[in-house]
Amino acid sequence: MSRFVPVDRQTGYLLPPSVEDWLPEDHLARFVVEVITQMDLSELSGAYAGRGMAAHHPEVLLGLLVYGYATGVFSSRKLERATYESVAFRYIAANTHPDHDTLATFRKRFASQIEKLFVQVLLVAQEMKLVKLGRIALDGTKVKANASKHRALSYGHIGRIEAQLHEEVQQLMEMAENADRNGVPDGMDVPAELARREERLKALAEAKAKIEARAQERFEQEQQEYEAKVGRREAQRKDGKKPRGKDPKPPQGGARSGDQINLTDEQSRIMPASSGGFQQGYNAQAAVDVDSMLIVGTSVTQQSNDKRQVAPMLDVLEALPEPLGQPEVLLADAGYFSAANVALCKAADVEPLFAIQRDAHHFPLMERFADDPAPPSSPDPVIRMTHELKTKAGRSLYGLRKSTVEPVFGIIKHVMGFRQFSLRGLTNVTAEWSLVALAWNIKRMNVLRRA
């Protein structure tokens, strides 16, 4: 008598199979379908003209993308293959097989609508009583662009290439003017070589113009910051106080030799990587609800510094639907701290709790159990926030930041496997980051509802 489970690949099904029988009841793929069926996709389905062959429904394509991003399958070709090989993907696609071109086109075509769908998922979470805005942790993470840093040109290197090409053009012109064509190597087509270099010079000139435009934007921003610093120091002198440190130096305009542009994705930037060194990428921002660990706001910036990202995120949070509530406290590390950012939060009726500087990992024993310091008499919001960070309640609240937003980034990068954008350009990667956040939220909601 055999002790093994019978293996039979030839006998047909006694009854027609149903996709409903393929997965456990609490499987993530079922929950993805359940959430998407509650969303309003009329804007997506209305964009189809109805000509030619019947199109795959946006509900199916969106479901495949969301489940793919939630499980680490980002390539449209791998998504297409998964509809044949994976039971979960077959379930979402209802046993259909959208090709990779259809999936890639859908992801890029409806980029702006995907950002709106992110908010719809939050509303579904609110109806399930899984999220209510209150304490929000803000942080950013560097994500690699769909471009190599080795395909970047610096302003100084462009100048050297231009000089070389101009010299070669002059040499070719002299060859072309030589009537008997003495000195022209065999196989050289002088007009073609001239045209090729003229085309490269034109491309280099366009790259230089873009770098110079960026340099002008940087100068205008630095000039505003310089004038604000000078104004603050002058105000301190009028009040009879001596400003600390040296007076700031005025910024220098113009492009610098090290300013770069990437030839693959020109809107990406060279940024420091957490593992050391530099990478071609973007700075992806996320505001995470402390209680549920759901992402409630996203943005992507080309700036590696986080200091200018408070105002854009406050605008994102303010634009959320009223049923989600309003944030009460914003937690952020020292990279977001400035007096202006504290004032912005106060103006938005959000209590800021930003680290003033990088704190030590371990407080001395007696400091941890010391009594709270006396409240300051000054109405200055920075002084009052600094005092709050020294209290037991303030330290405990700020400590939630690290255990909220950083685990979310860790899971997105190391469990879901999202470390590089598939799309190019700031607008497209912003939409793709919303898709990543949407996939994370549904994945997290599936855990929360079972708990």
C-alpha positions in Angstrom: 0.0 0.0 0.0 1.5 3.3 -1.1 2.3 5.9 1.6 2.4 8.7 -0.9 -0.2 11.2 -2.1 -1.3 10.1 -5.6 0.3 12.0 -8.5 -2.1 12.3 -11.5 -1.6 15.0 -14.2 -3.8 13.4 -16.8 -7.3 13.1 -15.3 -9.4 16.2 -16.1 -11.5 18.1 -13.6 -14.8 16.5 -12.7 -16.4 20.0 -12.5 -15.2 23.2 -14.2 -12.6 24.9 -11.9 -13.3 28.2 -10.3 -10.7 30.9 -9.6 -12.5 31.4 -6.2 -11.2 28.0 -5.1 -7.5 28.8 -5.8 -6.5 30.9 -2.8 -7.1 30.9 1.0 -9.7 33.2 2.3 -7.3 35.6 3.9 -4.8 35.8 1.0 -3.4 39.2 0.1 -4.5 38.8 -3.6 -8.2 38.5 -2.5 -7.9 41.6 -0.4 -6.3 43.6 -3.3 -9.3 42.7 -5.4 -11.7 43.5 -2.6 -10.2 47.0 -2.0 -10.0 47.8 -5.7 -13.7 46.9 -6.3 -14.6 49.5 -3.7 -12.7 52.3 -5.6 -14.1 54.6 -8.2 -12.2 53.8 -11.4 -14.6 55.7 -13.7 -11.9 58.2 -14.6 -9.7 55.4 -15.8 -12.4 53.4 -17.6 -13.8 56.5 -19.2 -10.5 57.2 -20.9 -10.9 54.2 -23.2 -12.5 55.2 -26.5 -14.0 51.8 -27.2 -12.5 51.4 -30.7 -10.6 48.3 -31.9 -10.2 45.2 -29.8 -11.8 44.9 -26.3 -9.4 46.3 -23.7 -8.5 44.8 -20.4 -10.5 46.4 -17.5 -8.6 49.0 -15.5 -9.6 47.0 -12.4 -7.6 44.0 -13.6 -4.5 46.0 -14.7 -4.5 48.1 -11.5 -4.8 44.9 -9.4 -1.9 43.3 -11.1 0.3 46.4 -10.6 -0.7 46.8 -6.9 -0.2 43.1 -6.1 3.1 43.1 -8.1 4.5 46.1 -6.2 3.3 44.6 -2.9 5.2 41.3 -3.6 8.3 42.6 -5.4 7.3 42.1 -9.0 7.8 45.5 -10.8 8.7 44.6 -14.3 5.8 44.5 -16.8 7.3 41.5 -18.5 7.5 39.6 -15.2 4.0 40.6 -14.4 2.8 39.2 -17.7 4.7 36.0 -17.1 3.2 35.8 -13.5 -0.4 35.7 -14.9 0.6 32.3 -16.4 2.8 30.9 -13.6 1.4 32.4 -10.3 -2.0 31.3 -8.9 -2.4 34.7 -7.1 -1.8 36.7 -10.3 -4.1 34.4 -12.2 -6.8 35.0 -9.6 -6.4 38.8 -9.9 -6.4 38.7 -13.7 -9.4 36.3 -13.7 -7.5 33.9 -15.8 -6.7 36.5 -18.5 -3.2 37.5 -19.6 -2.6 41.2 -20.3 0.7 41.5 -22.2 3.7 43.5 -20.9 3.1 46.4 -23.3 -0.4 46.8 -22.0 0.7 46.9 -18.4 3.6 49.3 -19.0 1.4 51.7 -21.0 -1.3 51.6 -18.4 1.2 52.4 -15.6 2.6 55.4 -17.5 -0.6 56.6 -19.1 -2.6 56.9 -15.8 0.3 58.1 -13.6 -1.6 61.2 -12.4 -4.8 59.2 -11.7 -2.8 56.7 -9.5 -2.0 59.5 -7.1 -5.7 60.1 -6.7 -6.3 56.4 -6.1 -3.8 56.5 -3.3 -6.2 58.8 -1.4 -9.2 56.5 -2.2 -7.4 53.6 -0.5 -7.0 55.8 2.6 -10.7 56.5 2.6 -11.3 52.7 2.4 -9.0 52.3 5.4 -10.9 55.0 7.2 -14.2 53.2 6.5 -12.7 50.0 8.0 -11.7 52.1 11.0 -8.0 51.4 10.4 -6.7 55.0 10.2 -7.4 58.4 11.7 -4.9 61.2 11.3 -3.3 62.4 14.5 0.4 61.8 15.1 2.4 61.7 11.8 6.1 60.8 11.3 7.9 62.3 8.3 11.1 61.0 6.7 12.7 60.6 3.3 14.7 57.8 1.6 16.9 57.9 -1.4 15.6 55.7 -4.2 17.8 54.9 -7.3 16.6 56.3 -10.6 16.2 54.3 -13.7 19.6 55.7 -14.9 23.3 55.1 -14.3 25.4 57.7 -12.6 28.1 56.7 -15.2 25.8 58.3 -17.9 26.2 61.7 -16.3 28.2 64.6 -17.7 29.6 67.4 -15.6 29.8 71.0 -16.7 33.5 71.0 -16.7 33.8 67.8 -18.7 31.3 69.1 -21.3 33.7 72.1 -21.8 36.6 69.7 -22.5 34.6 67.6 -24.9 33.5 70.7 -26.8 37.0 71.9 -27.1 38.1 68.5 -28.5 35.1 68.4 -31.0 35.8 72.0 -32.2 39.4 71.0 -32.9 38.3 67.9 -34.8 35.8 69.9 -36.8 38.5 72.3 -37.8 40.7 69.4 -38.8 37.9 67.9 -40.9 37.1 71.3 -42.5 40.8 71.6 -43.6 40.5 68.1 -45.1 37.3 69.0 -47.0 38.9 72.1 -48.4 41.8 70.2 -49.7 41.0 69.7 -53.4 43.1 66.6 -54.0 42.0 65.0 -50.7 45.6 64.3 -49.7 45.8 63.1 -46.1 42.3 61.8 -45.9 42.4 58.2 -44.4 40.9 55.4 -46.5 37.2 54.9 -45.6 36.7 58.3 -44.0 33.5 60.1 -45.1 34.4 63.7 -44.2 30.8 65.2 -44.5 29.4 62.4 -42.4 32.1 62.9 -39.7 31.4 66.6 -39.7 27.7 66.1 -39.4 28.2 63.6 -36.5 30.3 66.2 -34.6 27.9 69.0 -35.2 25.1 66.9 -33.8 27.1 66.1 -30.7 28.0 69.8 -30.2 24.4 70.7 -30.5 23.5 68.1 -27.8 26.2 69.3 -25.5 25.1 72.9 -25.9 21.6 71.8 -24.8 23.0 70.0 -21.8 25.0 73.0 -20.9 22.0 75.3 -21.1 20.0 73.0 -18.8 22.9 72.9 -16.2 23.1 76.7 -16.4 19.3 77.0 -15.8 19.6 74.7 -12.8 22.5 76.8 -11.5 20.4 80.0 -11.8 17.5 78.3 -9.8 20.0 77.3 -7.2 21.5 80.8 -7.0 18.0 82.4 -6.6 17.2 79.9 -3.7 20.6 80.5 -2.0 20.1 84.3 -2.4 16.8 84.1 -0.6 18.3 82.1 2.2 21.2 84.5 2.4 18.9 87.5 2.6 16.8 85.8 5.3 19.9 85.0 7.4 21.2 88.6 7.1 17.7 89.9 8.0 17.6 87.8 11.2 21.1 88.9 12.2 20.3 92.6 11.6 17.1 92.1 13.8 19.2 90.7 16.6 21.6 93.6 16.4 18.7 96.1 16.6 17.5 94.3 19.8 21.0 94.7 21.3 22.0 91.1 20.9 25.2 89.9 19.3 24.6 87.3 16.6 26.4 84.0 17.0 29.0 82.9 14.5 30.3 84.7 11.4 28.2 86.7 9.0 27.1 84.5 6.1 28.8 84.9 2.7 26.8 85.9 -0.3 26.2 83.1 -2.8 28.1 82.9 -6.1 26.1 82.6 -9.3 26.8 80.6 -12.4 27.3 76.9 -13.1 30.1 75.1 -11.3 32.5 72.6 -12.9 31.1 69.7 -10.9 27.4 70.4 -11.8 26.1 67.4 -13.6 23.2 66.2 -15.9 22.3 62.6 -16.6 21.8 61.6 -20.2 19.3 58.8 -19.3 17.1 60.6 -16.8 18.0 64.3 -16.8 15.6 65.1 -14.0 17.4 62.7 -11.5 20.2 63.9 -9.4 23.4 62.5 -7.8 22.6 61.9 -4.1 24.4 60.4 -1.2 23.6 56.7 -0.6 22.9 55.4 3.0 25.4 52.7 2.4 28.1 55.2 1.5 29.1 56.8 -1.8 26.7 58.3 -4.2 23.9 57.2 -6.5 21.8 58.6 -9.3 18.3 58.9 -7.8 15.5 60.8 -6.2 14.6 61.7 -2.6 11.2 60.0 -1.8 9.2 61.4 1.1 6.6 59.7 3.2 4.3 60.8 6.0 3.3 57.8 8.1 0.5 57.6 10.6 2.0 56.5 14.0 -0.9 54.3 15.1 -1.5 52.3 12.0 1.8 52.7 10.1 -0.2 53.6 7.0 1.4 56.1 4.6 -0.9 59.2 4.5 1.2 61.5 2.3 3.9 61.1 -0.4 6.1 63.4 -2.5 9.3 63.1 -4.4 12.0 65.8 -4.7 15.3 66.2 -6.6 16.9 67.8 -3.5 18.9 65.5 -1.3 18.4 67.7 1.7 15.1 67.3 3.7 14.9 70.8 5.1 12.7 72.2 2.3 10.2 69.2 2.4 8.1 70.3 5.4 6.0 72.9 3.5 5.2 70.5 0.5 4.2 67.7 2.9 2.0 70.1 5.0 0.2 71.0 1.7 -0.3 67.3 0.9 -1.7 66.6 4.4 -4.0 69.6 4.3 -5.5 68.5 0.9 -6.6 65.1 2.3 -10.3 64.6 2.6 -12.0 65.8 5.8 -13.2 62.3 6.9 -9.5 61.3 7.4 -9.1 64.1 10.1 -6.3 66.5 10.5 -2.7 65.8 11.7 -2.1 67.0 15.3 1.7 66.3 15.7 4.4 66.1 13.1 7.5 64.1 14.1 10.7 64.5 12.1 14.5 64.1 12.6 17.1 66.9 12.7 17.3 67.1 8.9 13.9 68.8 8.8 14.6 71.3 11.6 14.6 75.1 11.0 12.9 78.0 12.7 10.9 78.6 9.5 9.6 74.9 9.4 8.5 75.1 13.0 6.6 78.3 12.3 5.0 76.7 9.2 3.7 73.8 11.4 2.3 76.2 14.0 0.5 78.2 11.2 -1.0 75.0 10.0 -2.2 74.1 13.6 0.2 71.1 13.7 2.4 70.7 16.7 6.0 70.2 15.5 8.4 67.9 17.2 11.7 68.1 15.3 15.0 67.0 16.7 17.3 70.1 17.0 20.4 68.0 16.5 21.5 64.4 16.2 20.9 62.9 19.7 23.0 60.2 21.3 21.5 56.7 21.1 21.6 56.1 24.9 20.8 58.7 27.5 22.6 58.5 30.8 20.6 56.7 33.5 19.9 59.7 35.7 18.9 61.9 32.7 16.2 59.4 31.7 14.6 59.5 35.1 15.2 63.2 35.9 12.2 65.5 36.5 10.9 67.6 33.6 12.5 71.1 33.3 10.5 74.1 34.1 8.4 75.5 31.2 10.1 78.4 29.4 8.6 81.9 29.7 9.5 82.8 26.1 6.7 82.5 23.5 9.3 81.5 20.8 8.0 78.3 19.2 11.5 76.9 18.8 12.3 77.4 22.5 9.1 75.8 23.5 9.6 72.8 21.2 13.1 72.4 22.6 11.7 72.3 26.1 9.0 69.7 25.0 11.8 67.4 23.6 13.4 67.5 27.1 10.3 66.3 28.9 9.5 62.6 29.5 6.3 62.8 27.4 8.1 64.6 24.6 11.0 62.1 24.5 8.5 59.3 24.5 6.4 60.8 21.7 9.5 61.6 19.6 10.7 58.1 20.1 7.8 56.8 18.1 9.2 58.4 14.9 12.0 55.9 14.5 9.7 52.9 15.2 7.1 54.2 12.7 8.5 55.5 9.4 11.9 53.8 9.3 10.4 50.2 9.5 8.0 51.2 6.7 11.0 52.2 4.5 12.8 49.0 5.5 9.9 46.8 4.5 9.4 48.6 1.2 13.0 48.2 0.3 14.0 44.9 1.7 10.8 42.9 1.9 8.8 44.3 -1.1 12.2 44.8 -2.8 11.5 48.3 -4.2 14.9 49.9 -4.5 14.8 51.5 -7.9 12.2 53.4 -10.0 11.0 51.8 -13.2 9.8 55.1 -14.7 11.8 58.2 -15.6 11.2 61.9 -15.0 10.1 63.6 -11.8 6.3 63.5 -12.7 6.4 59.8 -13.5 8.5 58.7 -10.4 6.2 60.8 -8.2 3.3 58.7 -9.5 5.2 55.5 -9.1 6.1 56.3 -5.5 2.4 56.8 -4.9 1.8 53.3 -6.4 4.4 51.9 -4.0 2.7 53.6 -1.0 -0.7 52.4 -2.2 0.6 48.8 -2.4 2.2 49.1 1.0 -1.1 50.5 2.5 -3.2 47.6 1.1 -0.6 45.1 2.3 -0.6 46.7 5.8 -4.4 47.0 5.8 -4.7 43.2 5.2 -2.6 42.6 8.3 -4.5 45.2 10.4 -7.9 43.8 9.6 -6.9 40.3 10.6 -5.5 41.6 13.9 
